[in-house]
């Protein structure tokens, strides 16, 4: 059912592995890690433009809040009319509320797609999603775009002495896919645990960066606070989820993530940090330019000192 995700993800990973194989050993663990890192770069680069559009759309939505609030108050007893008028205002401003969800929604299937593709290199386990194949069967079965030779290359690849498709919670029978089994669960933990901690901390600090900017914009008056107690509570709840719930989720589920997926998440968070710095600076410059243009327009339209406003009538002398 999700093949439309698995095949493209495996194709991008395959492409970068072939690229790096021209200059590096194809079976070297670092070659595969680099392939995963550049898969991340490829996906995130595609999403930069939608992310910028999403930020601009969010800014316009903030500017529209007084109009939307007036519509909600005017048609509070007519939900259909309220929705129609709200959509009309959004259309006039060129805003699509659903467009802001695209960058986030795209990353979710990418994450699960990569999770599945990496796990499918080792199908020897008997747990959920595993096929229970023997060592020989697994070694002689392709994995989406990857040939049998690629599958063996991936299974034999090591990073710090541990297979890059290994994960902390893998069952003992899955160890047999990697021959020779020259590693232990503790070695997997020693490699995976620091990556999990880095991902959780980076997720927290990236969220902190966004929330601090939001607070700064509210304090400077460049962004209006959500109207109504319910909206304010929702915003506070979302901020807490970003700051604490997501990092804690990573800590508690990290034992299920392959090393390859952990490297993807580390790279994704590093990209997010620098992308946010770039986009936030870009948005701040645009907002400052728009504010300066509005002030300049107001000065131009204002009457000069000593000049009677246009249309003003002279008072008759008695």
C-alpha angles and dihedrals in degrees: 000000000000096000089114086069101037097052097051092044092050090045093054091046090047091050095053092044090055090047094053091041089070090069104019136049106275091219096049113114092226090057090058092044090052089050090054091046092052091045085059092048091050094053095043093046089056089052098051095088094047088048092054090048090050091053092050091047090051090052092051090048089056091051090050095052096097090053093045092047090052089051091050091052094044096049101028090130095047111058095178093053090045091055092046094051092044092052090048092055091046092049092050089052092046093241126146111188092198092056090071091065095056099086092050095041092051093053093054096063090041090057094048092040092055090043090056096043093050093045090049091066086073113043098158098102126092098217130103112317094007124120099211093233122171120248091259095046092050092049092053100047124090121232110222106288093358118096125221089264090053091049091053091046091053094046091050094046115107133193114195087347095305128105110255091227092055121108134188096250098046115130122248093248090060090061088073091071087072113067123222095030093216097153138068135218089255090059089053089050092050090055100036101041096064090048091051091050091048091051093049093048093045091049089053095048094045088053090047090054092054094045093047090053090049091052091047091052091049092050092049093047093242090118128039120229115243111271117240132028093263093056092047091050090050091052092050091048092050091049091051091049091052093047101042116002097057095047091047090049089055092050093051097043100036092096088071095054123097118233088248091056091047090055088050091053093047090051091045092054093047089051090048091054095053094038091053091049090052097044095043091052090047092050092047091053091049092049092048090049092049092048091049090049091052092050091048091050091049091051091048094051094044116096116257118250110279094013117116112235114258113270094022112138122229115241114243116240114239 
